């Protein structure tokens, strides 16, 4: 009797142990990709288009603006796809980049003029802040342009210049903003300050600095005198309030926003489309720390009730 009980116990233990091993070895099912992932939405035609159709449109545009979330590898990969698509169609645009300040253009031009095609050396010439821009995220884009002998353009306003404008020490020469543009930019600042509204003078200064950055990128693109692609945060490529507003020929611009999909948002209409010609949906991004978890110092007052967070990616 004792032997039977012992054997039964051993069989039971063995079964449980084997079951545990099987369960441990059974892989967790991979969730299916988001229904929009990889799809491209034409906001004007209100329909999905193919990659080839997008590249053909980009090849005949004077300005192509590729908006991103700066820390998204998927967005940089899609940007590179666009550059490859343009090259395959024989296009030879300049590549303008928010990630380098325009004051370093001379050194960048000299490096390319001397035959330099190494992305690391070109990043040095343009004084790209590797830590701030999470290098080598932009290396493939620069390398592709250099290998195809596309001119690189440092497009951004320097932090020093932007700070002087934000602090009211310098007034940029900008066209008047429409009430809608001003309100939208102010809301972007409020949301960037975790829902708090800076006092009026500070708010106006920050908006002016943002507009000055957009205007500088537009000036850089216009100075090319031919086709040019801009790599920038999605907030900078919006036609309703950013770089396209300052271009000499905004009707010749194609604004493409790379957009991370969000669970529960299965239609293009669920995403912010204002100011973009095309949305290219990518996989959801990495888990990012909440920038508003720690209160920001120096904030004047909460935003007005009802101010909704901006759905557009931060520039």
C-alpha positions as CSV (number, residue, x, y, z in Angstrom):
1,X,0.0,0.0,0.0
2,X,2.8,2.3,0.9
3,X,4.5,1.5,-2.4
4,X,1.4,2.3,-4.4
5,X,1.0,5.7,-2.6
6,X,4.7,6.5,-3.2
7,X,4.4,5.6,-6.9
8,X,1.2,7.6,-7.3
9,X,2.8,10.6,-5.6
10,X,5.9,10.3,-7.9
11,X,3.7,10.1,-11.0
12,X,1.7,13.2,-9.9
13,X,4.9,15.1,-9.1
14,X,6.4,14.1,-12.5
15,X,3.3,15.2,-14.3
16,X,3.3,18.6,-12.5
17,X,7.0,19.1,-13.1
18,X,6.8,18.2,-16.8
19,X,3.7,20.4,-17.1
20,X,5.7,23.3,-15.5
21,X,8.5,22.8,-18.0
22,X,6.1,22.7,-20.9
23,X,4.4,25.9,-19.7
24,X,7.8,27.6,-19.2
25,X,8.9,26.7,-22.7
26,X,5.7,27.8,-24.3
27,X,6.4,31.2,-25.9
28,X,4.1,34.1,-25.1
29,X,2.0,34.8,-28.2
30,X,3.1,37.9,-30.1
31,X,0.3,40.3,-30.4
32,X,-0.8,41.1,-33.9
33,X,0.5,44.4,-35.4
34,X,-1.8,47.4,-35.2
35,X,-4.2,47.6,-38.1
36,X,-2.7,50.9,-39.3
37,X,1.0,49.9,-38.8
38,X,2.9,50.4,-42.1
39,X,0.0,52.1,-43.9
40,X,0.2,55.5,-45.5
41,X,-2.7,57.9,-45.4
42,X,-3.2,60.8,-47.8
43,X,-5.0,63.4,-45.7
44,X,-6.4,65.3,-48.7
45,X,-7.5,62.4,-50.9
46,X,-8.8,60.7,-47.7
47,X,-7.4,57.3,-48.8
48,X,-4.5,55.0,-48.3
49,X,-1.7,55.1,-50.8
50,X,1.3,52.9,-51.6
51,X,5.0,53.7,-50.9
52,X,5.7,54.0,-54.6
53,X,2.9,56.6,-55.0
54,X,4.4,58.5,-52.0
55,X,7.9,58.5,-53.5
56,X,6.6,59.7,-56.9
57,X,4.8,62.6,-55.2
58,X,7.9,63.4,-53.2
59,X,10.1,63.3,-56.3
60,X,8.2,66.2,-57.9
61,X,7.9,68.3,-54.8
62,X,10.3,71.2,-54.3
63,X,10.3,70.7,-50.5
64,X,9.8,67.4,-48.7
65,X,9.4,67.7,-45.0
66,X,9.8,64.4,-43.0
67,X,8.4,64.8,-39.5
68,X,9.5,62.4,-36.7
69,X,9.6,61.7,-33.0
70,X,13.3,62.2,-32.4
71,X,13.8,59.0,-30.4
72,X,11.9,56.6,-32.7
73,X,14.1,54.2,-34.7
74,X,11.1,53.3,-36.8
75,X,10.6,56.9,-37.9
76,X,14.3,57.2,-38.9
77,X,14.0,53.9,-40.8
78,X,10.9,55.3,-42.8
79,X,12.8,58.5,-43.4
80,X,15.6,56.5,-44.9
81,X,13.1,54.6,-47.1
82,X,11.9,58.0,-48.5
83,X,15.5,59.0,-49.3
84,X,16.0,55.7,-51.0
85,X,12.8,56.0,-52.9
86,X,13.8,59.5,-54.1
87,X,17.2,58.2,-55.2
88,X,15.6,55.3,-57.1
89,X,13.6,57.9,-59.1
90,X,16.7,59.9,-60.0
91,X,16.1,62.7,-57.5
92,X,19.1,64.5,-56.1
93,X,17.8,66.8,-53.3
94,X,19.8,68.5,-50.6
95,X,19.2,67.1,-47.1
96,X,18.5,69.8,-44.5
97,X,18.6,68.7,-40.8
98,X,17.2,70.3,-37.7
99,X,19.9,68.4,-35.8
100,X,22.6,70.9,-36.9
101,X,22.7,74.6,-36.4
102,X,23.0,76.9,-39.5
103,X,26.0,78.7,-38.1
104,X,28.1,75.6,-38.8
105,X,27.1,75.4,-42.5
106,X,30.4,76.7,-43.7
107,X,32.4,74.0,-42.1
108,X,29.9,71.4,-43.3
109,X,30.1,72.6,-46.9
110,X,33.9,72.7,-46.8
111,X,34.0,69.1,-45.5
112,X,31.8,67.9,-48.3
113,X,33.7,70.0,-50.8
114,X,36.9,68.3,-49.8
115,X,35.2,64.9,-50.6
116,X,34.4,63.9,-47.1
117,X,31.6,61.3,-47.1
118,X,32.0,59.7,-43.7
119,X,29.0,60.5,-41.6
120,X,31.0,60.7,-38.4
121,X,33.3,63.3,-39.8
122,X,30.4,65.3,-41.3
123,X,28.6,65.2,-37.9
124,X,31.8,66.7,-36.5
125,X,31.9,69.4,-39.1
126,X,28.2,70.3,-38.4
127,X,28.8,70.0,-34.7
128,X,25.8,67.7,-34.3
129,X,25.2,67.1,-30.5
130,X,25.5,63.4,-30.4
131,X,24.2,63.0,-26.9
132,X,21.3,65.3,-27.3
133,X,20.3,63.8,-30.6
134,X,20.9,60.2,-29.6
135,X,23.5,59.5,-32.2
136,X,23.9,57.2,-34.2
137,X,20.1,57.6,-34.9
138,X,20.8,60.0,-37.7
139,X,24.0,58.4,-39.0
140,X,22.3,56.3,-41.7
141,X,20.5,59.4,-43.1
142,X,23.6,61.5,-43.3
143,X,25.6,58.6,-44.7
144,X,23.1,57.9,-47.5
145,X,23.0,61.6,-48.5
146,X,26.8,61.9,-48.5
147,X,27.3,58.7,-50.4
148,X,24.9,60.0,-53.1
149,X,26.7,63.4,-53.1
150,X,23.6,65.2,-51.9
151,X,24.4,68.5,-50.2
152,X,23.9,68.5,-46.4
153,X,22.4,71.6,-44.9
154,X,22.5,72.6,-41.2
155,X,19.0,74.0,-40.8
156,X,18.4,75.0,-37.2
157,X,18.6,78.2,-35.2
158,X,21.3,77.8,-32.5
159,X,20.3,77.3,-28.9
160,X,22.1,80.6,-28.0
161,X,20.0,82.6,-30.5
162,X,16.8,80.9,-29.5
163,X,17.5,81.6,-25.9
164,X,18.0,85.3,-26.5
165,X,14.7,85.4,-28.3
166,X,12.9,83.5,-25.6
167,X,14.3,85.8,-22.9
168,X,13.2,88.9,-24.9
169,X,16.8,90.0,-25.5
170,X,16.4,89.9,-29.2
171,X,13.3,90.4,-31.4
172,X,13.3,88.2,-34.6
173,X,12.1,89.7,-37.9
174,X,9.0,87.5,-38.5
175,X,5.7,88.0,-40.4
176,X,2.8,88.5,-38.2
177,X,1.2,85.3,-36.9
178,X,-2.5,84.7,-37.5
179,X,-4.6,84.4,-34.3
180,X,-5.1,80.7,-35.0
181,X,-1.4,80.2,-35.5
182,X,-0.5,82.1,-32.3
183,X,-3.2,80.2,-30.3
184,X,-2.0,76.8,-31.5
185,X,1.7,77.6,-30.8
186,X,0.8,78.9,-27.3
187,X,-1.1,75.6,-26.7
188,X,2.0,73.7,-27.8
189,X,4.0,75.5,-25.2
190,X,1.4,75.0,-22.5
191,X,1.3,71.2,-23.2
192,X,5.1,71.2,-23.3
193,X,5.0,72.7,-19.8
194,X,2.8,69.8,-18.5
195,X,-0.4,71.8,-18.8
196,X,0.8,74.9,-17.1
197,X,0.8,78.3,-18.7
198,X,3.9,80.5,-18.3
199,X,3.4,84.1,-17.6
200,X,2.6,86.2,-20.6
201,X,6.0,87.7,-21.4
202,X,7.7,84.3,-21.1
203,X,5.1,82.6,-23.1
204,X,5.4,85.1,-25.9
205,X,9.1,84.8,-25.9
206,X,9.0,81.0,-26.2
207,X,6.5,81.2,-29.0
208,X,8.7,83.8,-30.8
209,X,11.7,81.5,-30.4
210,X,9.8,78.5,-31.9
211,X,8.7,80.6,-34.8
212,X,12.2,81.8,-35.4
213,X,13.4,78.2,-35.5
214,X,10.8,77.4,-38.1
215,X,11.6,80.5,-40.1
216,X,15.4,79.6,-40.1
217,X,14.7,76.1,-41.3
218,X,12.5,77.5,-44.1
219,X,15.2,80.0,-45.1
220,X,17.7,77.2,-45.2
221,X,15.5,75.2,-47.5
222,X,14.8,78.1,-49.8
223,X,18.5,78.9,-50.0
224,X,19.1,75.5,-51.7
225,X,17.4,76.8,-54.8
226,X,16.2,73.3,-55.8
227,X,14.7,70.2,-54.3
228,X,15.4,69.7,-50.6
229,X,14.3,67.3,-47.9
230,X,14.0,68.4,-44.3
231,X,14.5,66.1,-41.3
232,X,12.8,67.6,-38.3
233,X,10.4,66.9,-35.4
234,X,6.8,66.5,-36.6
235,X,5.8,69.7,-34.9
236,X,8.1,71.6,-37.2
237,X,6.7,70.3,-40.5
238,X,3.0,71.3,-39.9
239,X,1.7,73.5,-42.7
240,X,-0.8,75.1,-40.3
241,X,1.8,76.8,-38.1
242,X,5.4,75.8,-38.7
243,X,8.1,75.6,-41.4
244,X,5.9,75.5,-44.5
245,X,4.3,78.8,-43.5
246,X,7.7,80.5,-44.0
247,X,8.7,78.9,-47.3
248,X,8.8,81.0,-50.5
249,X,6.5,78.5,-52.3
250,X,4.5,76.6,-49.7
251,X,2.2,75.1,-52.3
252,X,5.2,73.1,-53.5
253,X,5.8,71.5,-50.1
254,X,4.9,67.9,-49.2
255,X,4.6,67.4,-45.4
256,X,4.9,63.8,-44.2
257,X,4.5,62.9,-40.6
258,X,5.6,59.6,-39.2
259,X,3.0,58.7,-36.6
260,X,3.2,56.0,-33.9
261,X,0.1,53.9,-33.7
262,X,-1.9,53.9,-30.5
263,X,-4.0,51.0,-29.1
264,X,-7.7,51.7,-29.5
265,X,-7.1,54.2,-32.3
266,X,-7.8,52.2,-35.5
267,X,-8.7,55.0,-38.0
268,X,-6.7,57.8,-39.4
269,X,-9.4,60.1,-38.2
270,X,-8.4,59.2,-34.6
271,X,-5.0,61.0,-35.1
272,X,-4.0,64.6,-35.4
273,X,-3.9,65.3,-39.2
274,X,-4.0,69.1,-39.3
275,X,-1.1,70.6,-41.3
276,X,0.1,67.2,-42.7
277,X,-0.3,66.0,-46.3
278,X,0.5,62.4,-45.4
279,X,0.6,60.2,-42.3
280,X,2.9,57.2,-42.3
281,X,1.9,55.0,-39.4
282,X,4.6,53.0,-37.6
283,X,4.6,50.7,-34.6
284,X,3.9,52.1,-31.2
285,X,7.0,53.7,-29.6
286,X,9.0,52.5,-26.6
287,X,7.7,53.2,-23.2
288,X,8.9,56.7,-22.3
289,X,9.2,58.1,-18.9
290,X,6.5,60.7,-18.0
291,X,8.2,64.1,-18.4
292,X,5.5,65.6,-16.1
293,X,6.0,63.2,-13.2
294,X,8.3,65.8,-11.6
295,X,6.8,69.3,-11.3
296,X,8.6,71.9,-13.4
297,X,10.0,74.9,-11.6
298,X,9.1,78.5,-12.5
299,X,5.6,77.9,-13.8
300,X,3.1,80.7,-13.4
301,X,-0.3,79.2,-13.4
302,X,-2.2,76.1,-14.6
303,X,-3.5,76.2,-18.2
304,X,-7.0,77.4,-18.7
305,X,-9.7,74.7,-18.1
306,X,-10.5,72.7,-21.2
307,X,-7.1,73.1,-22.8
308,X,-6.6,69.7,-24.4
309,X,-3.2,68.1,-24.8
310,X,-1.8,68.4,-28.3
311,X,-2.0,65.1,-30.2
312,X,0.9,66.1,-32.4
313,X,4.4,64.7,-31.7
314,X,6.6,67.2,-29.8
315,X,9.1,69.0,-32.1
